[in-house]
Amino acid sequence: MTTTSKIYPLILCGGSGTRLWPLSREEQPKQFQPINGVGSLTFFQETIQRHRGGFFANPIVSVATRHLKVAARQLHEVQCKAHIIAEPLARNTGPAVLAAALHVGGADPDAVLIVLPSDHVIDGDLNALVLTMHKAAHDGFIVTFGIRPTFPETGYGYIMDGGAFDNYAGLHRVERFVEKPELPIARSLFETGFAYWASGISMFRADKIVAEYRRHDPQTYEAVLAATNAAMPLDDHHGIVLSAPHFANAVSLPTEKAVFERTADIALAPANIGWDDVGAWSALHAIGAKCKSGNVTSGDVMLHDTTESLVRGGDRLVAVVGMSDVIIVDTDDALLVVSKKQAQDVKKIVEKLIASRRSEATSHRRQQTDWGSLKPMHSGTGFSMNLMTIDPGKQARIVGGRHRSHIVTVLAGSVHLKSGAMGMPVHAGNAEMFLSSDFALVSNYSDLPAELIEITCEVGLQSTNPLSAQMTGSVGVPIAVPLTVAPLGGLVQAIGADDYA
């Protein structure tokens, strides 16, 4: 197989995953969360790893601009060189797929794309089927992958099998598509034995999908073509940001509606694999490794007389006694307890949180950044305290302010702190204070992550030194120049990620 005939995985990172709250949040949704608890790969990373090497080219990642940093960070964690296409606004899967096809097809006229949702769980050898379908896709078929249903599900669309092709192994005709059906129709489809769940996975030549859009949806074709032509390169990542004014003119439809249901060249690849789109916590219980009592657990969890439940701990112990068929998920700032049969209703809580403008709907306490992470620890009148983790080779910028003092205490590793014209190394167990109306750079030049506590105070200045002399203490307690905390009446709250670049 030549280089130009390789298959390009297109990883779609859309979706909000509200039914997996409190793990999934608006700023770091389901696809960027670990599947099996703290320390495991995320849904996105599992998808990346599943389709690497061999006959696959480096992946293309389609992601919203607001999730660009977390996607880049997670790619770095699995050492994957991907090409990123950042969407400035959501226009469903169709325009995202078309943008990738235009971008890749321009560089590789023979490019074949395999479109993959980033948040599904797959058990089995999907890649064997992908390789089998390569010829059909290269020859001009649009191949959609169907999953044989195990029960009459109303939450999925269906693909009806129209019979096998003679000259392509495993490839079937599509008789028709069925929108998410009511239960009686789902039952009848299930009983036919010829209906497949629509998986959201598809495969085709880049130039084929472009031609189909020109034919069936010229408005979207023109809009996305203009958005790619006017795209801006990403500063720190391989990829582009699509032009927002042009991209906004694309019709917001999935590829299935815009093209698949209209083209004469659609085909079905029945996939004999385990598959789940993990739409709710009950799905994670269903596919998880269970103990003899039917429980799925992760984190620091202790159970007694508890059965058929999913319990997911975080940084603290979660103890459960005498419960059955429940979902319990603990995070830094929110605890979810829900009966398994009502797992779909978790999204109702998210709706209430959004209506109340609660931050728990949008972000985790620990915020991922492209340089590491930031976790607010405590705040009060005139001060805030944050835990910062700076990755090797990365640099964080702490934004200053008028009459704002910063104390940086290094807990692990070492950093180089620069404020104004002065800078110095700071090692574990030591602290520095700087007074600045501008910003300070904190750099980690080592091979290990650096952890530090950053304390911000609003002060009445009694010293004008931009950077204090090194302050020492056996446990990193700062010995600072005299400071007077101003009575600001709650003006300062926890410093967010916007204060750190």
N, C-alpha and C positions, 0 to 999 in steps of 0.2 A: 504494500500500500504506500503510495507516494505521499509526500508532505501535504500537497494540495488536496488530497482526498481524505484528509483527517476530518473527524467529526468535531464540531465546535459545541461544547455544552453551553447553553444559554440559561443561566440561573436567574429566575424571576424572584425578586425579593419584595414583592408587594404584599399586602394583607396586614391586618391589624391584630388578629388573634385575640379578640376581647374575651372570648370564653375561656382563655387560659390565664386570665388575671388571677392572682397578683403577680405571677411570673412575667407575663406579657404586658408591656406598657406601650403607650403611644410612641415614645422616643426610642424604645428598644423592644420591638414586638416579638412575637412568638418565634419567628425564624432565627432570631439571634439569641435565643435562650437555650440552655443545655437540656438535652433530651432526658438524660438519666440522673439529673442532680448536679450539684456543684462539682466541677472538675471534669465533667464529661464534655464531649463535643456538642456544639449547638446543632440545631436542625440544618442550618445553612452550611456549617462545616462538614456535616455528614454527607450532604449532597455534593459538595465540592470533592470530598475524598472518594466518593463512590464512582466518580467519572473522571479519573486522572490517569495519565500515562497511556501507554499502548497506542491505540488508534485514536485517542482523544487529543485535540489541540488544547492549548491553555484556554480556560473558560472565559466566557463573557458574563459579566454580572450586571444585571439591570436593577438599579436601586434608587430610591428617592434621595434627593440631595440631603434631606434632614438625617438620613441614616448612613450617609457616606462614610463618616468617620468610624462607626462601629463595624461596618462591612470591611473597610480597609484593615482595621485592627484584627478582625477575625481571619482574614486572608493571611495576614502576616503570621498569626499564631500557627497556622498549618503550612507555612512557607509556600504559599501558592501565588504564582505570578498570574494575575488575571487582568483582563481588560475591562474597565468599569465604564458603564454608560449611566450617567446620573440624570434622573428625571426631575425637572423643576416643579412638576405638578403631576397628580395622578390622572391618567387617562385610560385605565384598565390595561389588560394584557396586550391587546392588539397593537396599539402604537408602540409599545415597548419592544415587541417582537419585530415589528417592521423597522424600527430604528437600528436594532442589532443587525438585521439582514442587510440593510443599506450600508452600514458601516463595515461589516465583515466582507460582504460581497464585493465591495469596491477594491479590497486588497487581495481577495482570493475568489476568482470567478467560479470555481468549482466547490465552494464552501457548502457543506451540509451542516445544518443546525439541528441539535436535539434540545427541545425546549423542556425545561425541568422546573417545576415549582420548588421553592427552597425549603418548604416547611412540611414535607411529607415524610413518612417513615416507610421504608421498603425492606422486605425480607426476601431474599432470593437473588438470582443472577439476572438482573435486568439487562446488564451489558451484553450478555449473549444474544438476547433478542434484538438489542440495538444494532449489533454487528450483522445479524441476519437481515434486518430491514434496511441496511445501508444501500444496497443495490437498488431497491425499489425507490427509495428517497432520491438517490442520485439520478435515477431515470425519469424523475418528474412527478412521482406520487407524493401527496401530502399524507403522511402516515400518522394516524392517531392511535394511541395505545389504550386498550380497554382492559379492565379488570373483571374477571368473572365474579359476579356477586355471590356473597355468602348468605344474604338475607335481603328482603325487599326494603331497601333504604329509600327514603323520600328526599334526602338531602343531597343526592347526587343526580347529575344528568346521566342518561343512558344512550348507548350506541347499539343499534340493531344490526346484527350480522347478516350480510347479504350473500354469503357463500364464498368459498375459497377461489383465488386465482389459480390458474393452472401453471403459470410460468414463474411464480414467485413463492418460494417456500414460506409458509406461515402467514401469508398476506391474504386478507379477506376484503370483500366489497362491503361498503356501508349501505345498508338499506335506507336508514333514516336516523335522525337524532331525535331524542325525546327530552324535553325540558324536565326539571325536577318535578316528579309526578306526585299526585295524591296517593295515599296508601293503597287503595284498591287497584289503581293502575300499576303501581310498583309491584304489587303481588302478581298481577297477571304477566308483567314483563319477566319477573323472576322465574315464573313457572314455565315460560316458553323454552328456556335453556339457550336462547339465541340473543339475549340481551347482556351488555357489558356496561359496567360503570365507566364513565368518562373520567380518566385519571388526570387530565390536564397536561399529560406528556405527549409531545408530538415531534415529528422529524420530517425535514424537507430541505431542499436546496434553498439557499438564500435568494438566488435570482428568481426562483419559482414563486415564493411568497410575495416578493416585490411585484412580479407580474400580475399575480392574482389581486393584489391591492389596487393596482392601476386599473384593473378591469372592474372590480366590484365596489371599491370605495376610493374613488379618485380624490375626494376631499382630504381624506386621511393621508393618502400617498403624498399629495402636494405639501401638506402641513409638516409631515415628518421628514420629508426630503429637505425642506427648508430649515427645519430644526437641526438636522445633522450638518447641513452645509454651514450653518451659522453657529455651530457648537463651539464652546470654549474648551481648551485643554485644561485638565486638572493640574494643579500646582505640584502636589506631592504624590500623586498616584497615576498609574497608567490608565488613561481614559479621557472621556469628554463629559461636559455638561451640556445637555441639549438646550437650544434657545427657547426660553419660556414663551415669548410672544407667538412664535410659530407653532410650537408644540400644543399650545392651548387650542388651536384650530382643528386638531385631530378629533375625530369622532370617538367618544369614550365607549368602546365595545370590546369584548373579548375576541380573540382570533377566531374562536369557534363560530360566533355569530357573524362576524364580518366576512369571513372567507370560507371556513370549513363547510358550512351548511349551503353554500352557493356554488362551490367549485365542482367540476365533473371529475376531478382527479383525487378525490378523497379515498382513503383506504384505512382498514382496521388491522391492527396487530394485536391479537389476543395475548395477554401477558399472564403467564402462570406463575405469579409471584404473590407474596404477602404484601399488602398495601394498605395504608391508612392515612387519611389527610389530617388526623389528630385534631379534630374540630372542637374537642372538649376534654376536660380532665378524665371523664369516664373512658375515653379512647386510650389515654395513656395507661389507665389501669388494665384495660382489656389486652393491650399488647405487651405489658411489662412482665418481667420475671417475678413470679409469685412464690411466696413461702407456702408451707402446707396448709396454712389458714386462709390462703387466697389473698394475702396482703402484698402490696407493692410499696416498698419503702426506699427512701434515700435520705442522706444526712444523718444528724444525731437524733435518732428516733427510738423510743422504747414503748412496746405494746404489751397489753395484757387483756386477754379475753376479747380480742378484736378480730373481726373477720371481714374478708372481701372488701378491703378498703385500700385507698391510696393515701399514704402519709409522707409528706415531703418536708424535711426540716431544713433549716438554714444555719445560722451561726449559733443557735441555742438549742437546748434539748426540747423535744416535743414528746410528751407522754400522753398516751391514749389508753383508756380503760373502758371495757364494756360497750364497744360500739361496733356496728356492722353497716356495710354499704355506705361509707362516707368518704368524702374527699377532704383532706386537711393539708393546706399548703401554707408554710410559714416563710415570710421574708422579713427584711430589716424593719419595714414600716407598715406591714399589713399582714393579717392572718385571715385565711379563708377557711370556713367550715361549711360544707354543703352536702346534702344527701346525693348519692350517686345518680339517682333517677332525675334530679333537678340540675344536673351539671350544665345543661344548655342555658339555664337561667342566670349563670354568672354574668353574662353580658348585661343583664338588667342592673346589677350593682354598678358596673362600669358606667352605664348611662346616668345613674344617680350621682356618681362621683363627678362626672363631667358637668352635670347640671349644677352641682355645688362648687365647681371650680376647685376641686381637691387635686393636689399635686400627685396623689397616689394613682390617679388615672393616667398620668402622662409620663412619669419618670420614676426610676428607682432612686433610693438614697445614694447608692454608689453609682456614679455616672461614668460611663466609659468615654474616653477621649482618644484622639489619635496618638497621644503621648503616654497614656496610662489610664489612671482612674482617679476620681475625686469623690470622697465621701464626707458630707457634713457630719460632724460629731456632736457639736453643741453650740448654742448661740444664746445671747442675752442682750441686755441693753448696752450697746456700744462695743460688742465684740462677737466674734465667731471663731470656731475652731474646726479645721478640716484635716482629714487624713488623705495624703496624696501618695500615689504610687507612680513612679516615673520609670518607664521601661528603658532598657539599655539602649544607648545611642539616641535617646529622645530628649527633647527640651520643652519645658513648660514656661509660660510667661505669666507671672502674677501681676495683675493690673493694680496699680496704686491709686491713690486719691488724695485730695487735699486733707491734711491732718489725719492721715491714715498710717498706722504703724503695723509692721509685719514681723513676726518672730517665727523663724523656721528652725525646727528641731529635727535632726536626722535620727531616725530609729534604726534603720538598717541600710547598709551600703554607704555610698558617698556621692556627693553632688558638688557641682561648682555653681556658686551663687554670685551673680553680677547685678549690681544696682548702680546706675549712673556710670561713672568712670572707674569704679572700684569693684573688684571681684576677688574671690578666694575660694579654696576648697573647704567643704564642711563634711566631716566624717561622722559615723555613728557615735552617738553619745554627746555630740556637741550641738551648739545652737548659734544662730546669728539673728540680729535684728537689723532691719533697715527702715528708714523713713523716706518715703518717696511719693511724689505726686504723679509719677510716670508709671514705670513698671520695673520688675526685676526678672531676670532670666535664671531659671534653675535647670542645669544641664546634668545629665547622667552619662558620663563618658566610660563607665565601667561595663562589664559583661553581665552584671546582675541587676535585678530591679532594685530601686532605692525607695524606701518608705520614709515619709517624714510627716510631722505634724506642723501645720501652718496656722498661726493664730493672728487674726486681724483685729486691731483695736482702733477705734476713733479716739484721738488723743489731743490734749493741749500741749503743744510742743515746748520742751525746755532744752532741746538740743537740736542743732541743725545738721549734724553729721549725716551724710547720705547712707553710710554703712558703718555700723559700729565695729569696734575691735572684737575679735573672737571671744565669745563668752563660754566659759567652761563650767562644768558641774558633773558630779559623778553619774547622774542619771539624765544629763542633758537639760537641767533646769537653767533657764536663761538668767544671766546676771546683767541687767540692762541699764541703760541710762535712765534717770528719773523720768517717769511718765505720769501724766495726770489724765485719768479717764474722764471724758466730758459727760455730763448728764444729758444724754441724747434722747431719752424717753422712748427707747425701742426702735430708734431710727435704723440701726444696723441689724440685719437678719442674716441667716446662713448664706454665706457666699456661694453662688452657683457656678456652673461651668462657664458661664459667659464672662466671669472675671478671670478665667484662666484660658489662655489661648494655646 
